[in-house]
């Protein structure tokens, strides 16, 4: 799918604003010019250096962990408040409405598109996956929604609010929320 | 609580990148500008400061707040950092208000900055998206433009809002900024230009979305006695409100509308609220500020608004939260011309132009959005507007409103999680 999908027909093909994307590569400098007259230092160009910024981070899903265990076993889990019955599609162990503790429940694996978008750009981590579709999924009898990817459609013109979609699971779990994704139902 | 006044402000020019200056130097530029505007101020009159910047990832310097404080020469007086995503600047402004209103300080400096050029744009988007739930939201495709696109698609579904109405917001704000020398993007655009721009997250194009910036802004707040010693045109802060909502959009309730004084329950028979189409935090913040300032009919009692237009769609949604029109009426509101400046030519046919100008400065879309500075920038632009000093500070009078006795500033974080509203009025 082309990057310019969804924009007006007959868009001009000449783009005087076109420009190359900036890259973060640079050159190693061995000698820095320096003036004899110190009073001109305030007019010198700034020195900009680059260094890597990478860490191995240990992240615990904490009390949300059963959700990910569920995905690994092809189950979509939400939580239901034991006190007020409010049901969460995106699980939380404590109810925001009454403060009560919730219990794990299995969610239906079919729902409807509550809203959607198609991302043609994204954060660096997901840039290579563009374009991709995001949906908020609503489920019968559940009070809140779930954010997920939708595949099996072309562009945003193929996605309609209210359309039925079905959950699918990765066979090899990555222990990420993307272990579940949705496709058009039937 | 004591009455609080804004006595001065300053803004560094917002730019894509400021490699010539560190964050301390940018804050110093805004601070010196603010001091220069109230020549009677002496260092011993300042009791302390509140600082704001959003992201430790962008700054790559923890405790940057104290480094700005020491650069400004404000040690050993009190300082703290305030952070709340996109609303960081607005929260900082209210933090300084609290310091003065409580009597802890007679004069407090609010400063804010952001250095977003230190990483490439898509890495920057990743840093920003970390302000969404990292268990459930970020890993699915964390991208703020995508989140707001989902919200406006639901708004379109509920209310019939159109992409052309959204584009009109972009035309308006870029055109207003044409006469604002502080703005990063000063452009004459058409609705077609906005729609033909590259699609980022359907239906939002590149021109529906604000840009990243480097920049700083400063506001100086004082009690009544100090204020009138420093200036004969202080601006009084008569209302403050702060609203919040659940971080995950998926968790937002689908209940009943929180009614503004000019609305009735029967206006919203079948509307589930806020869902993902409206910002409950914005409504909550607005109603708190209106109550405190004694405002019953905002569109008639407020002369102009500087609101957080990170997206054209969120400007339309915010008209509704602030009860400038009813929920669902935001698209028509801009289409009819209400939020445009009466004296500016936009190349659009507008039936009812200039009822209540929104973002006379050009807003975030055109000025830029160096997050920690943004909410304070809005305060400074609103302050100059009320003082009637736009010509002095912008170098030209085009953006000065004839009637600007009372203005509203609005700062907004991640999909509407934190929203601040403050009311500023002529105080002399």
Interface residues (C-beta under 8 A of the other chain):
Chain A: X3 X4 X5 X6 X7 X8 X11 X12 X22 X23 X24 X45 X46 X48 X53 X59 X61 X64 X88 X89 X90 X92 X96 X114 X115 X116 X117 X118 X119 X120 X121 X122 X123 X124 X125 X126 X127 X129 X132 X134 X135 X136 X143 X144 X145 X146 X147 X148 X149 X155 X156 X161 X176 X177 X178
Chain B: X19 X20 X21 X60 X119 X120 X122 X123 X125 X126 X128 X129 X134 X135 X136 X137 X139 X140 X141 X142 X143 X145 X146 X149 X150 X151 X153 X154 X157 X192 X195 X196 X197 X198 X199 X200 X201 X202 X203 X205 X246 X248 X249 X250 X251 X252 X253 X254 X276
